[in-house]
Amino acid sequence: TLAGEPKRDLGSNMIVHLAHRRTLTFTTSLVALVTAAVAAPAVAQTASPGDAPSNIPQSSIEPESARTPNQAGSNDIVVTGSRIRRPDYETASPVVSLSAVTIQQSGTTNLTDFLTGYPALIGSSTSNQNSGDRAGIGMTGINLLNLRNFGTQRTLVLVDGRRHVSGIEGSEDVDINTIPQDLIERVDVLTGGASAIYGADAVTGVVNFVLKKDFEGITARAQAGISEQGDAGQKLFTITAGKSFADGRGNIAIAYEYGLNDRYTTQDRDYLTGANSVSFRRNPNYVANTPGSYYVIPTRDARYADTARNGAVDVTFDGIPEFTGTGKVYDRGAILPGNAYAVGGDSTSLADYGNDLLPRVERHVANLVTHFDVSPALTIFAEGKYAQTNSFSLAQPTFDYYLFVPQDNPYIPGSIRAAIDPANGGVLVTRDNFDLGQRGENIRRETYRGVIGARGDLADDLHYEVSYVYGRGEEPPSLS
């Protein structure tokens, strides 16, 4: 069916996290975990979407011959995407690690669109699903990750291993629009086996956005893209500045990111409008159990039966209109099986109900990250974020079925008035209210997040981290 159609279908630590809510989030983490260093290093995997065969996750471990003398003697163990330092050479739930370079080379400014290039995240909720009449109330423009298509509420999204305030009231779902793309060092995707560590909201796994920790200098980046038809544009501008101090023991970085994705509608494509539109409808010539006879077939110029922009007027009360709202005799067209659709005639085209395929999304994201190494046993760190997302999208108009209009209404055309049965006392009107405008949403979301904490190594095999996370989201919706 037409895309916009549904008119009638109305790793060093083990952390224990406490409360997390949409309007006010407090997360406390306390760690003390002892592990023994082992000779076998752990494995992270890297992958790039769309490349064959390089899109198969590859081990990032270096051959022994490629190591420098210092590397060969190192006892450090790092497992990306995990809160626990593990000696396992391989695990039942491997981690896919995506670098910042891979994200930039993807050509998209939308992180969720990029991540859906990986099979485990293909069911994520992107801007396309949250635009037009496909968007739930208050959901326009939001981007949510969904591992293995088990639901966004079963996919845990972390930033540097810590929880993030949600983007939807009453849920734990994180709006990926608020993640600073240019500050990302890598994205770790752990597909499964995480609920024992993180809780029930990580049943299908964890997506951890790891941010850059030591940024020195100033960088600026601008990126723009547009479709072959000159629409559906994407723009991204980022600037990041960082400075180390105290002989490299401390670092502070600030980043600002501006993104703009243009609105894109079915009306922007000729093949989705008017009689050019094609949808799959029941075949009026279908013969059961006959080779070559198909139950549904591509149908051009399909329409909603017995309803019109200017009204379909039923004077006999049999559910079938006899006139249009102007008094013209109603042309029902060719009614398709099931009586819900027709081809041709005066009824409203399915294509007329086509609406936004992509919403307009404008983002402002500002971040501050800093840390100071007091000693090997104590590093103090802090983060601050402000994100503002403005989303706009239009959906379908309202519609009415069988509105009773009394016969003394002065606006009834003469040809219709003459056909009214006095016993009925009026007419029934079914219409699509395009003249009243389309429904839609214009939403401004604001996200505040602050982190302060300490971490350190008390011994070669004793590590800790304590952090406090505050988050708040504000979303005053404005319905259009």
C-alpha positions in Angstrom: 0.0 0.0 0.0 0.9 3.6 -0.3 3.5 4.7 2.2 1.2 7.4 3.8 -2.1 5.6 3.5 -3.4 4.3 6.8 -6.4 6.5 6.8 -8.8 4.0 8.1 -6.4 2.3 10.6 -7.1 4.7 13.1 35.6 -2.4 30.8 36.7 -2.1 34.3 33.8 -2.0 36.6 30.6 -3.6 37.6 28.0 -1.0 38.3 24.7 -1.2 40.1 22.3 1.5 38.8 19.4 2.9 40.8 16.4 5.0 39.7 16.0 6.4 36.2 13.0 8.4 35.1 12.1 10.7 32.3 11.5 13.9 34.2 14.2 13.4 36.9 17.0 10.8 36.8 19.4 9.9 39.5 21.9 7.1 38.7 24.4 6.0 41.3 27.1 3.5 40.5 29.5 1.9 42.9 32.1 -0.7 41.8 34.6 -3.0 43.3 35.6 -6.0 41.2 38.7 -8.1 41.4 40.0 -9.9 38.3 43.3 -11.6 37.6 45.3 -10.5 34.6 45.7 -13.2 32.0 47.9 -13.6 28.9 45.0 -14.1 26.5 43.7 -10.7 25.3 40.0 -10.1 24.7 38.4 -9.5 21.4 36.5 -6.6 20.0 34.9 -6.7 16.6 34.6 -4.1 13.9 32.2 -3.9 11.0 31.2 -1.6 8.2 27.7 -1.7 6.8 27.1 -2.2 3.1 30.6 -3.6 2.4 31.0 -7.2 1.2 32.7 -9.2 2.6 34.1 -6.5 5.0 30.7 -6.1 6.6 31.4 -9.3 8.5 32.7 -8.5 11.9 36.5 -8.8 12.0 38.7 -9.3 15.0 40.6 -6.2 16.0 43.3 -8.2 17.7 46.8 -7.7 16.2 49.0 -10.6 15.2 51.8 -11.3 17.7 54.4 -10.4 15.0 52.8 -7.0 14.5 53.2 -5.9 18.1 55.9 -3.7 19.4 58.1 -4.9 22.3 56.1 -2.8 24.7 52.8 -4.1 23.4 53.9 -7.7 23.6 54.6 -7.4 27.3 51.5 -5.5 28.3 49.2 -7.1 30.8 46.3 -4.7 30.1 43.0 -6.3 29.3 40.3 -4.2 27.6 36.9 -5.6 26.6 34.8 -3.0 24.8 31.1 -2.8 25.4 31.4 -4.5 28.8 31.4 -3.1 32.3 33.4 -6.1 33.5 37.0 -6.9 32.7 36.9 -10.5 31.5 39.6 -13.0 30.7 37.5 -14.6 28.0 39.2 -14.8 24.6 35.8 -15.3 23.0 32.4 -14.9 24.4 28.9 -16.2 23.5 27.8 -12.6 22.9 30.4 -10.8 20.8 30.8 -7.1 20.7 30.6 -5.2 17.4 32.6 -1.9 17.7 32.0 0.9 15.2 34.5 3.6 15.0 34.0 7.4 14.5 35.6 7.1 11.0 33.1 4.5 10.0 30.2 6.7 11.0 31.6 9.7 9.1 32.2 7.7 6.0 28.6 6.4 6.0 27.5 9.7 4.5 24.5 10.2 6.7 24.0 12.7 9.5 21.4 10.5 11.3 23.0 8.0 13.7 20.0 5.8 13.7 19.9 5.5 9.9 23.5 4.5 10.1 23.1 1.9 12.8 20.1 0.3 11.0 22.6 -0.9 8.4 23.5 -3.7 10.9 21.2 -6.6 11.0 20.7 -6.6 14.8 19.4 -3.0 14.7 17.4 -3.1 11.5 14.1 -2.8 13.4 15.0 0.5 15.0 12.6 3.3 15.0 13.9 6.0 12.6 12.6 9.3 11.4 10.7 7.6 8.6 8.7 5.5 11.1 8.0 8.6 13.2 6.7 11.0 10.6 3.3 11.6 9.1 0.5 9.3 10.2 2.9 6.6 11.1 4.1 8.6 14.2 2.3 8.1 17.5 1.2 11.1 19.4 4.3 12.9 20.7 6.7 10.7 18.7 7.3 12.9 15.6 11.0 13.0 14.7 12.3 10.8 17.5 14.9 8.1 16.9 15.0 4.9 19.0 17.2 1.8 18.9 15.7 -1.7 18.8 18.0 -4.7 19.0 16.7 -7.8 17.3 13.3 -6.2 17.0 12.2 -7.1 20.5 11.2 -3.6 21.3 12.9 -0.4 22.2 12.1 -0.9 25.9 14.3 -4.0 25.8 17.4 -2.3 24.3 19.6 -0.5 26.8 21.3 2.6 25.5 24.3 3.9 27.5 26.8 6.8 27.1 30.2 5.9 28.4 28.6 2.9 30.2 26.2 5.1 32.1 22.5 5.5 31.7 20.9 8.4 29.8 17.7 10.2 30.4 14.9 8.9 28.1 13.4 10.8 25.2 9.8 9.6 25.9 7.8 10.2 29.0 7.1 7.1 31.0 9.8 5.0 29.3 13.5 4.3 29.3 13.9 4.9 25.5 16.8 7.2 24.7 16.3 9.6 21.8 19.5 9.1 19.6 19.0 12.7 18.3 20.6 13.9 21.6 23.9 11.9 21.1 26.7 14.2 20.0 27.9 12.6 16.8 31.3 14.3 16.5 32.3 13.4 20.1 31.8 9.7 19.5 34.9 7.7 19.7 33.1 4.4 18.9 29.8 2.6 19.3 29.8 -0.8 21.0 26.9 -3.1 20.3 26.5 -6.1 22.6 23.8 -8.3 21.3 22.5 -10.4 24.2 23.7 -11.7 27.5 23.6 -8.3 29.2 20.4 -8.6 31.4 22.4 -10.3 34.2 24.6 -7.2 34.4 22.2 -4.4 33.5 18.8 -5.6 34.3 15.6 -6.5 32.4 15.8 -3.5 30.1 18.9 -5.0 28.5 17.3 -8.4 27.6 18.3 -8.0 23.9 21.6 -6.2 24.5 23.3 -2.9 25.0 24.3 -0.1 22.7 27.1 1.9 24.4 28.2 5.3 22.9 31.8 5.8 24.0 32.9 9.5 23.9 36.3 10.9 23.3 38.2 11.5 26.6 41.3 13.4 25.7 40.7 16.0 23.0 43.4 18.5 22.1 43.0 21.4 19.7 40.1 22.6 17.6 38.2 20.8 14.8 35.2 21.9 12.7 33.3 19.8 10.2 30.5 20.5 7.8 28.5 17.9 5.9 25.6 18.2 3.6 23.6 15.7 1.4 20.7 15.8 -0.9 18.6 13.4 -3.0 18.9 13.1 -6.7 15.6 15.0 -7.0 17.0 18.0 -5.0 15.1 17.4 -1.8 15.3 15.5 1.5 18.4 17.4 2.4 20.6 16.7 5.4 23.0 19.2 6.9 25.5 18.8 9.8 27.9 21.3 11.3 30.1 20.5 14.3 32.9 22.3 16.2 34.9 20.8 19.0 37.7 22.4 21.1 39.8 20.7 23.7 42.8 21.5 25.9 45.0 19.4 28.2 46.5 20.9 31.3 48.6 20.1 34.3 51.1 18.2 32.2 48.5 16.1 30.6 46.8 15.0 33.8 43.7 16.9 33.0 41.6 17.6 29.9 38.6 19.7 29.1 36.6 19.7 25.8 33.5 21.4 24.6 31.5 20.6 21.5 28.6 22.0 19.6 26.6 20.3 16.9 23.9 21.5 14.6 21.9 19.2 12.4 19.0 19.8 10.0 17.0 17.2 8.1 14.5 18.5 5.6 10.9 17.5 5.5 10.0 15.1 2.6 6.5 14.3 1.5 4.8 12.0 -0.9 3.7 15.0 -2.9 7.4 15.5 -3.8 7.2 12.5 -6.1 5.0 12.3 -9.1 4.7 8.5 -8.9 3.1 8.8 -5.5 0.5 11.3 -6.4 -2.9 11.3 -8.2 -3.6 8.6 -10.8 0.1 7.8 -10.9 0.1 6.1 -7.5 0.1 2.3 -7.4 -0.9 0.2 -4.4 -1.8 -3.5 -3.9 -5.5 -4.2 -3.8 -7.7 -7.2 -4.2 -8.0 -8.6 -7.7 -11.6 -8.3 -9.0 -10.8 -11.1 -11.5 -9.2 -13.5 -9.0 -10.0 -17.2 -9.4 -9.1 -19.4 -6.5 -6.7 -22.3 -7.1 -5.9 -21.0 -10.6 -2.3 -20.7 -11.7 -1.5 -17.1 -12.7 -4.5 -15.6 -10.8 -3.4 -13.5 -7.9 -5.5 -12.5 -4.9 -3.9 -9.0 -4.8 -2.4 -7.1 -7.7 -0.8 -3.7 -8.3 -3.6 -1.2 -8.8 -3.4 2.3 -10.2 -5.6 5.2 -9.1 -7.1 3.3 -6.1 -9.6 5.3 -4.1 -11.6 5.1 -0.8 -15.0 4.0 -1.9 -18.0 6.3 -1.2 -16.2 9.2 0.4 -15.1 12.5 -1.3 -13.3 15.7 -0.5 -16.5 17.8 -1.1 -18.8 15.2 0.4 -20.5 12.0 -0.7 -24.2 12.5 -0.1 -26.6 9.6 0.5 -30.2 10.5 0.2 -31.7 7.0 0.4 -29.8 5.9 3.6 -28.5 2.7 2.0 -24.9 3.6 2.5 -24.3 4.4 -1.2 -23.9 8.0 -2.2 -26.1 9.4 -5.0 -24.6 12.9 -5.2 -21.4 14.8 -4.6 -21.5 17.8 -2.3 -22.0 20.1 -5.3 -25.2 18.3 -6.4 -23.5 16.3 -9.2 -24.5 12.7 -9.6 -21.9 10.6 -7.8 -19.6 8.4 -9.9 -18.6 5.4 -7.7 -16.0 4.1 -10.2 -15.2 0.4 -10.3 -15.8 -1.0 -6.8 -13.1 -3.5 -5.8 -13.9 -6.7 -3.8 -14.6 -6.0 -0.2 -16.3 -2.7 -1.1 -13.7 -0.6 0.7 -11.9 0.6 -2.4 -12.6 1.7 -5.9 -10.8 2.6 -9.1 -11.6 5.9 -10.7 -14.7 7.9 -10.0 -15.4 10.8 -7.6 -14.1 9.1 -4.4 -11.0 10.4 -2.6 -7.8 9.1 -4.0 -5.6 7.1 -1.6 -2.7 9.2 -2.9 -4.4 12.3 -1.5 -3.9 10.9 2.0 -0.2 10.5 1.3 1.7 12.7 3.7 5.2 13.1 5.2 7.8 10.4 4.6 10.4 12.3 6.6 9.8 15.0 9.2 11.8 18.2 9.5 14.2 17.7 12.4 16.5 20.5 13.7 19.0 19.7 16.4 21.3 21.7 18.7 23.5 19.7 21.0 26.2 21.2 23.3 28.5 19.0 25.4 31.2 19.6 28.0 33.5 16.8 29.1 36.4 17.0 31.5 38.6 14.9 33.8 41.6 15.3 36.1 44.0 12.6 37.2 44.7 13.3 40.8 46.7 10.1 41.2 46.6 6.6 39.7 44.1 5.8 42.4 41.8 8.8 41.7 40.5 10.4 38.5 37.7 13.0 38.8 35.5 13.4 35.8 32.4 15.4 34.8 30.1 15.8 31.9 27.4 18.3 30.9 24.9 18.3 28.1 22.1 20.4 26.6 20.2 19.2 23.6 17.3 20.8 21.8 15.4 19.0 19.1 12.7 20.6 17.0 10.5 18.2 14.9 7.7 19.0 12.5 5.5 16.7 10.5 2.0 16.7 8.9 -0.2 13.7 8.8 -3.6 13.0 7.2 -6.7 15.2 7.6 -9.8 14.3 9.6 -12.7 12.5 8.0 -16.4 11.9 8.8 -18.8 9.1 8.0 -22.6 9.5 7.6 -23.0 13.0 9.1 -26.7 13.7 9.3 -27.7 17.0 7.6 -31.4 18.0 8.1 -33.3 18.8 4.9 -33.9 22.4 5.9 -30.2 23.2 5.8 -30.0 26.2 3.4 -26.6 25.0 1.9 -28.1 21.8 0.4 -28.0 22.1 -3.4 -31.4 22.1 -5.1 -30.8 18.8 -7.0 -30.1 17.1 -3.7 -33.0 18.7 -1.9 -35.4 17.5 -4.5 -34.3 13.9 -4.0 -34.6 13.9 -0.2 -37.2 11.5 1.2 -39.3 13.4 3.7 -39.4 10.3 5.8 -35.7 10.5 6.3 -35.7 14.2 7.0 -32.3 14.9 5.6 -29.2 13.3 4.1 -26.1 11.5 5.2 -22.7 13.0 4.2 -19.4 11.3 4.2 -16.4 13.5 3.5 -12.7 14.0 3.8 -11.9 17.3 5.5 -8.9 18.5 3.5 -10.4 22.0 3.6 -9.8 22.0 7.4 -6.2 21.2 7.0 -4.0 18.3 8.0 -3.2 17.0 11.5 0.4 17.2 12.6 2.9 17.9 15.3 5.4 20.6 16.0 7.4 19.4 19.0 10.3 21.0 20.8 12.2 18.6 23.1 14.9 19.7 25.5 17.3 17.4 27.3 19.6 18.2 30.2 22.2 15.8 31.5 25.0 16.1 34.1 27.6 13.5 35.3 30.1 13.8 38.1 32.2 10.9 39.4 35.5 9.4 40.3 37.4 6.3 39.3 40.8 4.7 39.8 43.0 1.7 40.3 43.6 0.8 43.9 45.9 -2.1 42.8 46.7 -4.0 39.7 43.6 -6.1 40.0 41.3 -3.8 42.0 39.4 -1.0 40.3 36.5 1.2 41.2 34.1 3.8 39.8 31.5 6.0 41.6 29.3 8.3 39.5 26.2 10.5 39.9 24.0 11.1 36.9 21.3 13.7 36.6 19.0 13.9 33.7 15.8 15.9 32.7 13.7 15.9 29.6 11.1 18.6 28.7 8.6 18.1 25.9 5.8 20.6 25.5 3.9 19.2 22.5 2.2 21.5 20.0 -0.3 19.9 17.8 -0.8 21.4 14.3 
